[in-house]
Each structure stands twice: as C-alpha cells, then as structure tokens.
Amino acid sequence: MKPIKRTEDQIEQMVRQAKATLAIEGMEMSEQDEELIKAKLRGEISRKEFLKRALEMADIG
C-alpha cells in the first residue's frame, strides 16, 4: 500500500489532536511515542515496523 503524503503541518495537527484526546483521558504522550508516530505518519517506517517498535516500547513484544 502506498503511504499517504502528509505535510508537516498536517502531521503536527494530528499529533496535537491525539495529545488532546489522551489528556481528556488523563494520559500523556511521551517524546518517544510522538517521534514513533511521526515517523509512521511521514512514511519513514512501515506499519509492521511501527507495531514492532510500539510493542517493544510497551515492553510487550
């Protein structure tokens, strides 16, 4: 599947929205989380790599 082309402004807006949603639930996004999410949104890593790293960060995988 071809990655969706997003601008940095779009990516920043998406991250801000995600942070706001987490804040409503009383949670926070770490810098490490944010960088991983941005890498995926930029198309720098695959979905498979994103999930692998996310599981490692959560100490699940």
N, C-alpha and C positions, 0 to 999 in steps of 0.2 A: 504494500500500500504506500502510495506517495505521501510524504509528510505535508501537512497544511502549512503554507507560507504565512508567517505572522510577523508583524513589525515588533520592534522592542516596546513601543508604546502599548500595543495590544497585550503583549506578554506581561508587562508591568501591571496593566489594568486587571488581568486575570489573576495575578498573584495577590494584588490588593483585595480583590473580591474574596478570594479563598481565605486570606488572613482575617477579613471581617467576619466571614462565616464561622471560622474557628473561634474567634473572640466571643461571638454570641454564645457558643457552647462552652466557653471558659477554657479554651485551649489556645496554644500558640504554635507558630511555625518556626522551627529553628532555621538558622542560616544555611545549614547543611541541607535541610528539607527544601528550602527555597532554591538553592543552586541546582539540586537534582531536578526539581520541577521545571525550572527554566531551561535546563539542558534538554529535557524531553520536548518542551514546547518549541524550542528552536530547531528541533530535528537533529540535534547533535548525538543523541543516543536513541536506540530502538526501544520499543515497548518492552521487549524481553529484558534488555539491559536495565531499563528503568525499574521494572519489577524486581529484578535480582538485587539491585542496589538498595531499593526500598526495604526489602526483606532483611538484607544484611544490616541496614541501619536500625531496623526494629529488633534485631537480634533474633529473628525467626528463621531465616534461611541461612 
